[in-house]
Amino acid sequence: MFTKRTTLIGAALALGAAAFAAPAQAAGSNGADVTKFNECTVYVSYQDCRTGTALTHQVSTRSGIQSTSSASNYTDTLTATNGGTVLTAIRTQTHSHTLVRDGQLIERGQHYREQTTDGSRQCWEREDSHQTGDKVQYDREAHHCH
């Protein structure tokens, strides 16, 4: 459970937030942080853009449970600067949640979806996993292209 992809998801969200932190808009209330992405970087022959949102929510209850959840929905596009042709588009959706009490994991889950379009090919990746304590309920991964 929580394979290399999980580490990559967390790293991608952290790096994405850091990379686009300056132009992003953030708002918070009740332990929630929202980041809106709408940024492009222009290179000599292409432009790289990210649009979308990321949300993180943390709550501690009186009974000592710490709840953390995050969700994101964003699109990365790579576009040729000579004519605006989209070279690659990657649409990513994530959701994860964790419940901890007294330093012990109560529950953890993750859902990841990615659709990549480049040229005439489309690919989909999916990972869904859930764990309570040290017991894995499910851990599924799927990848296909056409």
Backbone as numpy.savetxt, mean C-alpha at the origin, in Angstrom:
# Nx Ny Nz CAx CAy CAz Cx Cy Cz
3.43 -17.16 6.17 2.59 -15.98 6.17 3.47 -14.75 6.17
2.96 -13.68 5.68 3.67 -12.42 5.66 5.05 -12.61 5.03
5.00 -12.95 3.80 6.19 -13.25 3.01 6.98 -12.00 2.69
7.92 -12.16 1.80 8.74 -11.05 1.35 7.86 -9.91 0.83
6.74 -10.24 0.18 5.82 -9.23 -0.33 5.35 -8.32 0.79
5.07 -8.89 1.97 4.61 -8.09 3.10 5.64 -7.03 3.47
6.87 -7.44 3.53 7.94 -6.49 3.82 8.00 -5.42 2.75
7.84 -5.83 1.51 7.87 -4.88 0.40 6.70 -3.91 0.47
5.54 -4.39 0.86 4.37 -3.52 0.96 4.63 -2.43 2.00
5.08 -2.85 3.18 5.37 -1.88 4.23 6.43 -0.89 3.80
7.48 -1.40 3.17 8.55 -0.52 2.71 8.05 0.42 1.63
7.23 -0.10 0.72 6.71 0.73 -0.37 5.83 1.85 0.18
4.99 1.52 1.15 4.14 2.56 1.74 4.98 3.60 2.46
5.97 3.15 3.21 6.83 4.09 3.92 7.63 4.95 2.96
8.23 4.32 1.95 9.01 5.07 0.98 8.13 5.99 0.15
6.96 5.49 -0.22 6.04 6.32 -0.99 5.63 7.54 -0.21
5.33 7.36 1.06 4.95 8.49 1.89 6.12 9.46 2.05
7.31 8.91 2.23 8.48 9.78 2.39 8.82 10.50 1.09
8.76 9.78 -0.01 9.14 10.36 -1.30 8.19 11.48 -1.71
6.94 11.34 -1.33 5.95 12.33 -1.75 5.46 13.17 -0.59
6.17 13.15 0.53 5.72 13.84 1.73 5.64 15.35 1.53
6.59 15.93 0.86 6.60 17.39 0.71 5.36 17.89 -0.01
4.99 17.33 -1.18 3.83 17.86 -1.86 2.51 17.26 -1.37
2.56 16.21 -0.57 1.34 15.55 -0.14 0.62 16.40 0.90
-0.67 16.18 1.01 -1.46 16.85 2.01 -1.78 15.83 3.08
-1.59 16.18 4.33 -1.88 15.26 5.42 -2.84 15.91 6.39
-3.77 15.13 6.91 -4.71 15.61 7.91 -4.89 14.51 8.93
-5.13 14.88 10.15 -5.29 13.85 11.17 -6.37 14.22 12.17
-7.06 13.19 12.67 -8.00 13.34 13.76 -8.26 11.95 14.29
-8.46 11.86 15.61 -8.75 10.57 16.21 -7.69 9.53 15.90
-6.44 9.89 15.81 -5.39 8.93 15.54 -5.24 8.57 14.09
-5.94 9.24 13.19 -5.87 8.92 11.76 -4.97 9.91 11.04
-4.16 9.39 10.15 -3.33 10.22 9.28 -3.66 9.87 7.84
-3.98 10.88 7.06 -4.30 10.70 5.65 -3.25 11.41 4.82
-2.71 10.71 3.84 -1.76 11.31 2.91 -2.34 11.21 1.52
-2.36 12.34 0.82 -2.84 12.37 -0.56 -1.64 12.55 -1.47
-1.53 11.67 -2.45 -0.43 11.73 -3.41 -0.93 12.35 -4.72
-0.18 13.28 -5.22 -0.45 13.85 -6.53 0.83 14.54 -6.97
1.81 13.75 -7.35 3.14 14.27 -7.61 3.76 13.57 -8.82
4.49 14.33 -9.60 5.19 13.79 -10.76 6.65 14.23 -10.73
7.51 13.37 -11.21 8.92 13.69 -11.40 9.22 13.52 -12.88
9.78 14.56 -13.49 10.05 14.53 -14.93 11.53 14.25 -15.14
11.78 13.28 -15.99 13.14 12.92 -16.39 13.30 13.29 -17.87
14.42 12.98 -18.48 14.67 13.37 -19.87 13.64 12.78 -20.82
13.40 11.46 -20.74 12.52 10.84 -21.73 11.20 10.32 -21.16
10.99 10.45 -19.85 9.75 9.97 -19.27 9.39 10.77 -18.01
8.16 10.56 -17.56 7.64 11.20 -16.37 7.07 10.11 -15.46
7.36 10.17 -14.18 6.90 9.19 -13.21 5.94 9.90 -12.25
4.69 9.41 -12.16 3.69 10.07 -11.32 3.04 9.09 -10.36
2.64 9.60 -9.18 1.85 8.82 -8.23 0.66 9.67 -7.82
-0.53 9.08 -7.90 -1.74 9.73 -7.43 -2.50 8.75 -6.55
-3.18 9.26 -5.54 -3.97 8.40 -4.67 -3.88 8.82 -3.23
-4.25 7.91 -2.33 -4.26 8.21 -0.91 -3.72 7.04 -0.09
-3.27 7.37 1.10 -2.87 6.37 2.10 -3.43 6.83 3.44
-3.91 5.89 4.22 -4.52 6.17 5.51 -3.92 5.26 6.56
-3.54 5.82 7.70 -3.08 5.04 8.85 -3.90 5.47 10.04
-4.35 4.49 10.83 -5.19 4.80 11.98 -4.68 3.97 13.16
-4.39 4.64 14.28 -3.93 3.96 15.49 -4.82 4.35 16.65
-5.22 3.33 17.43 -6.09 3.55 18.58 -5.63 2.66 19.71
-5.65 3.18 20.93 -5.40 2.37 22.13 -6.68 2.40 22.96
-7.14 1.22 23.37 -8.38 1.15 24.15 -8.05 1.13 25.64
-9.07 1.36 26.46 -8.89 1.32 27.92 -8.48 -0.06 28.38
-8.87 -1.08 27.64 -8.54 -2.46 28.04 -7.11 -2.83 27.64
-6.36 -1.89 27.06 -4.96 -2.15 26.75 -4.70 -2.69 25.36
-5.71 -2.71 24.51 -5.51 -3.19 23.14 -5.05 -2.03 22.26
-4.01 -2.27 21.50 -3.53 -1.30 20.53 -3.93 -1.79 19.15
-4.66 -0.96 18.44 -5.14 -1.29 17.11 -4.47 -0.37 16.09
-3.88 -0.98 15.08 -3.28 -0.22 13.99 -3.85 -0.75 12.68
-4.32 0.16 11.84 -4.79 -0.25 10.52 -4.27 0.75 9.49
-4.08 0.24 8.29 -3.65 1.12 7.21 -4.31 0.66 5.92
-4.52 1.61 5.04 -5.10 1.31 3.74 -4.52 2.30 2.75
-4.35 1.84 1.53 -3.88 2.74 0.48 -4.53 2.36 -0.83
-4.64 3.34 -1.68 -5.18 3.16 -3.01 -4.50 4.20 -3.88
-3.55 3.76 -4.70 -2.80 4.72 -5.50 -2.42 4.11 -6.84
-2.07 4.99 -7.76 -1.65 4.58 -9.10 -0.32 5.23 -9.42
0.60 4.43 -9.90 1.90 4.91 -10.39 1.87 4.80 -11.91
2.22 5.87 -12.59 2.26 5.83 -14.06 3.62 6.32 -14.53
4.10 5.66 -15.57 5.34 6.03 -16.24 4.93 6.42 -17.65
5.14 7.69 -18.00 4.66 8.23 -19.27 5.83 8.80 -20.06
5.85 8.50 -21.36 6.88 9.06 -22.24 6.64 10.56 -22.38
7.71 11.35 -22.29 7.55 12.80 -22.38 7.35 13.27 -23.83
7.70 12.44 -24.80 7.52 12.83 -26.20 6.19 12.26 -26.71
5.10 12.90 -26.40 3.80 12.45 -26.89 2.86 11.98 -25.80
3.33 11.80 -24.59 2.45 11.44 -23.48 1.97 10.02 -23.46
2.62 9.10 -24.17 2.20 7.71 -24.19 2.48 7.06 -22.83
1.46 6.42 -22.26 1.64 5.72 -20.99 2.41 4.44 -21.26
3.57 4.31 -20.63 4.40 3.13 -20.80 4.00 2.03 -19.82
3.76 2.41 -18.58 3.37 1.46 -17.55 2.44 2.16 -16.57
1.41 1.44 -16.14 0.52 1.93 -15.08 0.36 0.81 -14.06
0.56 1.14 -12.79 0.42 0.16 -11.72 -0.58 0.71 -10.71
-1.68 0.00 -10.54 -2.71 0.39 -9.58 -2.58 -0.54 -8.38
-2.39 0.03 -7.20 -2.15 -0.75 -5.99 -3.18 -0.42 -4.93
-3.70 -1.46 -4.29 -4.61 -1.31 -3.17 -4.10 -2.19 -2.03
-4.02 -1.64 -0.84 -3.57 -2.42 0.31 -4.48 -2.15 1.50
-4.53 -3.12 2.38 -5.18 -2.95 3.68 -4.48 -3.89 4.65
-4.16 -3.38 5.82 -3.60 -4.23 6.86 -4.13 -3.77 8.21
-4.18 -4.72 9.14 -4.59 -4.38 10.50 -3.84 -5.27 11.49
-3.60 -4.72 12.67 -2.92 -5.45 13.73 -3.56 -5.07 15.06
-3.79 -6.09 15.90 -4.27 -5.88 17.27 -3.24 -6.49 18.21
-2.81 -5.70 19.20 -1.80 -6.15 20.16 -2.28 -5.80 21.56
-2.07 -6.72 22.52 -2.35 -6.44 23.93 -1.15 -6.88 24.75
-0.65 -5.99 25.56 0.50 -6.28 26.42 1.68 -6.86 25.64
1.92 -6.34 24.46 3.04 -6.78 23.64 2.81 -8.09 22.91
1.65 -8.70 23.08 1.35 -9.98 22.44 0.39 -9.77 21.27
0.70 -10.39 20.15 -0.14 -10.29 18.97 -1.47 -11.01 19.20
-2.55 -10.28 18.98 -3.89 -10.87 19.05 -4.33 -11.26 17.64
-4.17 -10.33 16.70 -4.65 -10.57 15.34 -3.87 -9.71 14.36
-3.64 -10.27 13.16 -2.98 -9.50 12.10 -3.54 -10.00 10.76
-3.80 -9.06 9.87 -4.30 -9.41 8.55 -3.76 -8.46 7.50
-3.72 -8.95 6.28 -3.20 -8.14 5.18 -3.93 -8.52 3.89
-4.21 -7.51 3.09 -4.83 -7.71 1.78 -4.11 -6.78 0.81
-3.63 -7.33 -0.27 -2.82 -6.59 -1.24 -3.31 -6.92 -2.64
-3.54 -5.91 -3.45 -3.94 -6.09 -4.85 -3.10 -5.17 -5.71
-2.64 -5.67 -6.85 -1.88 -4.84 -7.77 -2.22 -5.24 -9.20
-2.49 -4.24 -10.03 -2.74 -4.46 -11.45 -1.72 -3.64 -12.22
-0.96 -4.32 -13.06 0.07 -3.67 -13.86 -0.30 -3.77 -15.33
-0.25 -2.65 -16.02 -0.50 -2.61 -17.45 0.73 -2.00 -18.11
1.34 -2.74 -19.04 2.46 -2.18 -19.80 2.37 -2.71 -21.23
2.21 -1.79 -22.15 2.05 -2.19 -23.55 0.76 -2.97 -23.72
0.85 -4.18 -24.22 -0.35 -4.99 -24.48 -0.58 -6.03 -23.40
0.16 -5.99 -22.31 0.08 -7.03 -21.28 -0.47 -6.47 -19.97
-1.34 -7.24 -19.33 -1.85 -6.89 -18.02 -1.53 -8.01 -17.05
-1.12 -7.64 -15.85 -0.84 -8.63 -14.81 -1.56 -8.23 -13.52
-1.94 -9.24 -12.75 -2.59 -9.05 -11.47 -1.85 -9.85 -10.41
-1.65 -9.23 -9.27 -1.08 -9.92 -8.12 -2.02 -9.69 -6.95
-2.09 -10.72 -6.10 -2.96 -10.63 -4.94 -2.34 -11.42 -3.80
-2.42 -10.88 -2.61 -2.03 -11.62 -1.41 -3.02 -11.30 -0.31
-3.52 -12.35 0.32 -4.43 -12.21 1.45 -3.93 -13.14 2.55
-3.83 -12.62 3.76 -3.38 -13.45 4.87 -4.01 -12.96 6.17
-4.16 -13.90 7.10 -4.75 -13.58 8.39 -4.18 -14.51 9.45
-3.93 -13.94 10.63 -3.33 -14.69 11.72 -3.96 -14.22 13.03
-4.25 -15.16 13.93 -4.63 -14.82 15.30 -3.61 -15.48 16.21
-3.04 -14.68 17.10 -1.96 -15.20 17.94 -0.85 -15.72 17.05
-0.47 -16.99 17.27 0.56 -17.58 16.42 -0.02 -18.57 15.40
-1.35 -18.53 15.21 -2.03 -19.45 14.30 -2.43 -18.74 13.01
-2.00 -19.30 11.89 -2.33 -18.76 10.58 -3.67 -19.33 10.12
-4.64 -18.46 9.86 -5.93 -18.92 9.32 -5.81 -19.16 7.82
-5.16 -18.23 7.11 -4.93 -18.40 5.68 -3.79 -17.51 5.23
-3.19 -17.91 4.13 -2.12 -17.16 3.49 -2.15 -17.53 2.02
-2.76 -16.67 1.21 -2.95 -16.97 -0.20 -2.27 -15.94 -1.08
-1.64 -16.41 -2.13 -1.03 -15.52 -3.12 -1.44 -15.98 -4.50
-1.64 -15.04 -5.39 -1.98 -15.37 -6.77 -1.34 -14.33 -7.71
-0.94 -14.80 -8.86 -0.33 -13.92 -9.87 -0.70 -14.48 -11.23
-1.18 -13.63 -12.12 -1.43 -14.07 -13.49 -1.35 -12.88 -14.44
-1.00 -13.17 -15.66 -0.87 -12.16 -16.72 -1.58 -12.64 -17.97
-1.98 -11.71 -18.79 -2.47 -12.04 -20.14 -2.43 -10.82 -21.01
